């Protein structure tokens, strides 16, 4: 019998630690060896000595953190490639969350564990789609793992923005969205819906959009928000929709793109709440767990009680992992995803 994964993969204060391989997955503190699922700030911290990740994640980490802080040494691992560290075979499979986002596939002593990182199941032309991997233990995020979260088709949400633009042609539409992943997805959705005019960016969004384009994602004409005319579309971090920066747009129509917009109490002072998330909703999490065929599910980054209850009804064991950085749906910097 192979050793149970709990004997070689365990949560520590720094993060999820693979003992035979000597590495952490998405550690919350600087460590010697880190495997990074994606470049969001609550998963890709600065200061690691050696970083292994998908090439696109490494590019986004360099753009976000700077070359020196993104890791002393980098090892790129593409889809379908594997490396062996301390007897542990490491592979990456697309997670569908943002550009370069990966599930970490670990094979050791006859058992397989898949660590999902953050993932979504809705289509997104700006990143590779999620690919389920069969395993013995599936470590899933649970940001929106409650039955209340069932996300609509994002094309319908974008259609509401364009309808509002048509109804109020003299007002700028200010869309709050996270700079990495959500911003580029909203741009792509606008283009797919037929918006071929310029899209105006807050300075915080410019570097990530430039990196996406360097990675081959066409976003169309993007210009600084300082040049936004009345009646245009401006993308900015969610927090700026409530501060003095937004007043520079005159009397904007405020929209926010987030899974949290499914809860009306989170949509106060938002005229056009857009239920667009880069995470799996309740049905997406359950579908994914079923596709992995894993008899044991470890749960992190979010809501675990309801999920553990439903898993028990389906004959599967659920276990909540608590690590530094957990304790809620998302860290403050990432709550609009």
C-alpha positions as CSV (number, residue, x, y, z in Angstrom):
1,X,0.0,0.0,0.0
2,X,1.4,3.5,-0.9
3,X,1.8,5.9,2.1
4,X,-1.2,8.1,2.7
5,X,-0.6,11.6,1.2
6,X,-1.0,13.1,4.7
7,X,2.3,11.5,5.7
8,X,4.2,13.4,3.1
9,X,2.1,16.5,2.3
10,X,1.1,18.7,5.2
11,X,0.0,22.2,6.1
12,X,2.6,24.3,7.9
13,X,2.5,28.0,8.9
14,X,4.4,28.8,5.7
15,X,2.0,26.9,3.5
16,X,1.4,23.4,2.1
17,X,4.7,21.5,2.4
18,X,5.9,18.5,0.4
19,X,8.3,16.9,2.8
20,X,10.2,14.4,0.5
21,X,10.5,17.1,-2.2
22,X,11.5,19.9,0.2
23,X,9.2,22.5,-1.3
24,X,6.1,24.5,-0.5
25,X,3.2,25.2,-2.7
26,X,2.1,28.9,-2.8
27,X,3.9,29.6,0.5
28,X,2.8,32.7,2.5
29,X,6.4,33.4,3.6
30,X,9.7,33.4,1.7
31,X,11.1,29.9,1.5
32,X,14.0,28.0,-0.1
33,X,11.8,26.2,-2.7
34,X,8.4,27.3,-3.9
35,X,6.0,25.9,-6.5
36,X,3.6,28.7,-7.5
37,X,0.2,28.1,-9.0
38,X,-0.4,31.6,-10.3
39,X,0.8,35.2,-10.0
40,X,-1.9,36.7,-7.7
41,X,-0.5,38.3,-4.6
42,X,-2.0,35.9,-2.2
43,X,-0.3,33.0,-3.9
44,X,2.9,34.5,-5.4
45,X,4.8,36.2,-2.6
46,X,8.3,37.8,-3.0
47,X,11.6,36.6,-1.8
48,X,11.7,32.8,-2.5
49,X,15.1,31.5,-3.4
50,X,14.0,29.0,-6.0
51,X,10.6,29.3,-7.8
52,X,9.0,26.7,-10.1
53,X,5.9,27.8,-12.1
54,X,4.4,27.9,-15.6
55,X,6.3,30.3,-17.9
56,X,3.4,32.7,-18.1
57,X,3.2,32.8,-14.3
58,X,6.9,33.6,-14.1
59,X,6.5,36.4,-16.6
60,X,3.6,37.9,-14.7
61,X,5.5,37.6,-11.4
62,X,8.4,39.5,-12.9
63,X,6.1,42.2,-14.1
64,X,4.2,42.5,-10.8
65,X,7.1,42.0,-8.3
66,X,10.2,43.0,-10.3
67,X,13.0,40.6,-11.4
68,X,14.8,40.6,-8.1
69,X,11.8,40.0,-5.9
70,X,10.1,37.3,-8.1
71,X,12.7,34.7,-6.9
72,X,16.4,34.3,-6.9
73,X,16.2,31.5,-9.5
74,X,13.3,30.4,-11.7
75,X,12.4,27.1,-13.3
76,X,9.7,27.1,-16.0
77,X,7.5,24.1,-16.4
78,X,5.1,23.9,-19.3
79,X,1.9,21.8,-19.7
80,X,2.8,18.1,-20.1
81,X,6.3,18.5,-18.7
82,X,7.4,17.0,-15.4
83,X,10.4,17.2,-13.1
84,X,11.4,15.0,-10.2
85,X,12.4,16.6,-6.8
86,X,13.4,14.3,-3.9
87,X,11.5,11.4,-5.5
88,X,8.4,13.5,-6.1
89,X,7.3,13.9,-9.7
90,X,5.9,17.4,-10.3
91,X,3.6,18.4,-13.2
92,X,1.3,21.3,-14.0
93,X,-2.2,21.2,-15.4
94,X,-4.2,24.3,-16.5
95,X,-6.5,25.7,-13.8
96,X,-8.4,28.2,-16.0
97,X,-8.2,31.0,-13.3
98,X,-5.9,33.5,-15.0
99,X,-3.0,33.4,-17.5
100,X,-0.6,30.7,-16.6
101,X,-2.6,29.5,-13.6
102,X,-1.9,25.8,-12.8
103,X,-2.9,22.9,-10.7
104,X,0.1,21.2,-9.2
105,X,0.1,17.4,-9.8
106,X,2.3,15.5,-7.4
107,X,3.1,11.8,-7.8
108,X,5.0,10.0,-5.0
109,X,5.3,6.4,-3.8
110,X,2.3,5.2,-5.8
111,X,-0.2,8.0,-4.9
112,X,-1.2,11.2,-6.7
113,X,-2.3,14.5,-5.2
114,X,-3.6,17.5,-7.2
115,X,-3.4,20.9,-5.6
116,X,-5.9,23.1,-7.5
117,X,-4.7,26.6,-6.6
118,X,-7.5,28.9,-7.7
119,X,-9.6,27.7,-10.6
120,X,-12.7,28.4,-12.7
121,X,-14.8,26.3,-15.1
122,X,-16.4,29.0,-17.2
123,X,-14.8,29.7,-20.6
124,X,-12.2,32.4,-20.8
125,X,-10.3,33.3,-24.0
126,X,-7.4,34.9,-22.1
127,X,-6.2,31.8,-20.4
128,X,-6.0,28.0,-20.9
129,X,-9.1,26.1,-19.8
130,X,-9.2,23.9,-16.7
131,X,-8.2,20.3,-17.3
132,X,-9.4,17.8,-14.6
133,X,-6.8,15.3,-13.4
134,X,-7.7,12.0,-11.7
135,X,-6.1,11.6,-8.3
136,X,-6.2,10.1,-4.8
137,X,-6.4,13.4,-3.0
138,X,-7.7,16.7,-4.5
139,X,-6.8,19.9,-2.7
140,X,-9.5,22.4,-3.8
141,X,-10.1,26.0,-3.2
142,X,-13.6,26.9,-1.8
143,X,-13.8,30.6,-2.2
144,X,-17.4,30.4,-3.5
145,X,-18.3,26.9,-2.3
146,X,-21.8,27.7,-1.0
147,X,-25.1,27.0,-2.9
148,X,-25.9,30.7,-3.0
149,X,-23.1,31.1,-5.5
150,X,-24.2,30.0,-9.0
151,X,-22.7,32.4,-11.5
152,X,-24.5,33.4,-14.7
153,X,-23.1,33.5,-18.2
154,X,-20.6,36.5,-18.2
155,X,-21.7,37.5,-21.7
156,X,-25.1,38.4,-20.2
157,X,-23.4,40.5,-17.5
158,X,-21.3,42.4,-20.1
159,X,-24.5,43.0,-22.2
160,X,-25.9,44.9,-19.2
161,X,-22.9,47.3,-19.3
162,X,-23.4,47.9,-23.0
163,X,-27.2,48.5,-22.5
164,X,-26.4,51.0,-19.7
165,X,-23.9,52.8,-22.1
166,X,-26.6,53.0,-24.7
167,X,-29.1,54.4,-22.2
168,X,-26.8,57.0,-20.7
169,X,-24.4,57.9,-23.6
170,X,-23.0,61.0,-21.8
171,X,-21.8,59.1,-18.7
172,X,-18.4,57.3,-18.4
173,X,-18.8,53.7,-17.3
174,X,-16.2,52.9,-14.6
175,X,-15.7,49.2,-14.1
176,X,-13.9,48.0,-11.0
177,X,-11.9,44.9,-11.6
178,X,-8.7,43.3,-10.3
179,X,-5.7,44.2,-12.3
180,X,-4.4,40.6,-13.0
181,X,-6.8,38.3,-14.8
182,X,-10.2,40.0,-14.2
183,X,-9.2,43.2,-16.1
184,X,-8.1,41.3,-19.2
185,X,-11.1,39.0,-19.1
186,X,-13.5,41.9,-19.0
187,X,-11.7,43.5,-21.9
188,X,-12.0,40.2,-23.9
189,X,-15.7,39.9,-23.0
190,X,-16.3,43.5,-24.2
191,X,-14.5,42.8,-27.5
192,X,-16.5,39.6,-28.0
193,X,-19.7,41.6,-27.3
194,X,-18.8,44.0,-30.2
195,X,-17.2,46.9,-28.3
196,X,-14.4,47.9,-30.7
197,X,-13.6,51.3,-29.4
198,X,-10.8,52.3,-27.0
199,X,-10.8,51.0,-23.4
200,X,-9.3,53.3,-20.9
201,X,-7.1,51.9,-18.1
202,X,-6.2,53.1,-14.6
203,X,-2.3,53.1,-14.3
204,X,-2.5,50.1,-12.0
205,X,-3.8,48.0,-14.9
206,X,-1.4,49.0,-17.6
207,X,1.5,46.7,-16.7
208,X,-0.6,43.5,-16.5
209,X,-2.3,44.3,-19.8
210,X,1.0,44.9,-21.5
211,X,2.3,41.5,-20.1
212,X,-0.8,39.7,-21.4
213,X,-0.3,41.2,-24.8
214,X,3.4,40.2,-24.8
215,X,2.2,36.6,-24.0
216,X,0.0,36.6,-27.1
217,X,-3.4,37.8,-25.7
218,X,-4.8,40.5,-28.1
219,X,-6.8,43.1,-26.2
220,X,-7.4,45.8,-28.8
221,X,-6.9,49.5,-28.4
222,X,-6.0,50.4,-24.7
223,X,-5.3,54.0,-23.7
224,X,-4.7,55.7,-20.3
225,X,-7.7,56.7,-18.3
226,X,-6.6,60.3,-18.3
227,X,-7.7,60.5,-21.9
228,X,-11.2,59.0,-21.3
229,X,-14.0,61.0,-22.9
230,X,-17.5,61.2,-21.5
231,X,-19.4,58.1,-22.5
232,X,-16.3,55.9,-22.6
233,X,-15.3,52.7,-20.7
234,X,-12.7,52.9,-17.9
235,X,-11.3,49.9,-16.0
236,X,-9.8,50.5,-12.6
237,X,-9.1,48.7,-9.3
238,X,-12.3,48.1,-7.3
239,X,-11.2,50.4,-4.5
240,X,-10.8,53.4,-6.8
241,X,-14.5,53.4,-7.7
242,X,-15.2,54.8,-4.3
243,X,-12.4,57.4,-3.9
244,X,-11.4,60.7,-5.3
245,X,-9.8,59.2,-8.4
246,X,-13.3,58.2,-9.7
247,X,-14.6,61.8,-9.4
248,X,-12.2,62.8,-12.1
249,X,-14.5,60.9,-14.5
250,X,-17.3,63.3,-13.7
251,X,-20.4,61.5,-12.8
252,X,-19.5,57.9,-13.8
253,X,-21.8,54.9,-13.8
254,X,-20.0,52.6,-11.4
255,X,-19.9,48.8,-12.1
256,X,-17.9,46.2,-10.3
257,X,-17.0,42.8,-11.7
258,X,-16.8,40.2,-9.0
259,X,-18.3,37.0,-7.8
260,X,-19.2,38.8,-4.6
261,X,-21.7,40.9,-6.6
262,X,-24.0,37.8,-6.4
263,X,-24.7,39.0,-2.8
264,X,-26.8,42.2,-2.9
265,X,-25.2,43.5,0.4
266,X,-21.8,43.6,-1.4
267,X,-23.2,45.7,-4.3
268,X,-24.0,48.9,-2.3
269,X,-23.2,52.1,-4.3
270,X,-22.7,49.9,-7.4
271,X,-25.1,50.9,-10.2
272,X,-24.2,47.9,-12.4
273,X,-23.1,44.9,-10.4
274,X,-21.4,42.3,-12.7
275,X,-21.4,38.8,-11.4
276,X,-18.2,37.8,-13.1
277,X,-15.7,35.7,-11.1
278,X,-12.4,33.9,-11.9
279,X,-13.2,31.2,-9.4
280,X,-15.5,28.2,-9.6
281,X,-19.0,28.6,-8.2
282,X,-20.8,25.9,-6.1
283,X,-21.7,23.8,-9.1
284,X,-18.2,24.2,-10.6
285,X,-16.5,23.0,-7.4
286,X,-18.8,19.9,-7.1
287,X,-18.4,19.1,-10.8
288,X,-14.7,19.4,-10.6
289,X,-14.5,17.2,-7.5
290,X,-16.5,14.5,-9.3
291,X,-14.2,14.6,-12.4
292,X,-11.1,14.0,-10.3
293,X,-12.7,10.8,-8.8
294,X,-10.7,11.5,-5.7
295,X,-12.0,9.7,-2.6
296,X,-10.5,12.4,-0.3
297,X,-10.8,16.1,-0.7
298,X,-8.8,18.7,1.2
299,X,-10.3,22.2,1.3
300,X,-8.5,25.5,1.5
301,X,-9.1,29.2,0.8
302,X,-12.7,29.6,1.7
303,X,-15.9,27.9,2.8
304,X,-15.6,24.3,3.9
305,X,-18.6,23.4,6.1
306,X,-21.2,23.0,3.4
307,X,-18.8,21.3,1.1
308,X,-17.7,18.8,3.7
309,X,-21.3,18.0,4.5
310,X,-22.2,17.4,0.8
311,X,-19.1,15.3,0.3
312,X,-20.0,13.0,3.2
313,X,-23.4,12.5,1.6
314,X,-21.6,11.4,-1.6
315,X,-19.3,9.0,0.2
316,X,-16.2,11.1,0.2
317,X,-14.1,12.4,3.0
318,X,-13.6,16.2,3.3
319,X,-10.9,17.8,5.3
320,X,-10.4,21.5,6.0
321,X,-6.8,22.8,5.8
322,X,-6.0,25.9,7.7
323,X,-2.8,27.7,6.7
324,X,-1.5,31.2,7.1
325,X,-3.5,33.3,4.6
326,X,-6.6,31.2,5.0
327,X,-9.5,32.2,7.3
328,X,-12.0,33.6,4.8
329,X,-12.9,33.9,1.2
330,X,-9.9,35.8,0.0
331,X,-7.2,38.2,1.3
332,X,-8.1,41.9,1.2
333,X,-6.2,42.6,-1.9
334,X,-8.0,39.9,-3.8
335,X,-11.6,40.2,-2.6
336,X,-12.9,41.5,-5.9
337,X,-11.9,38.5,-7.9
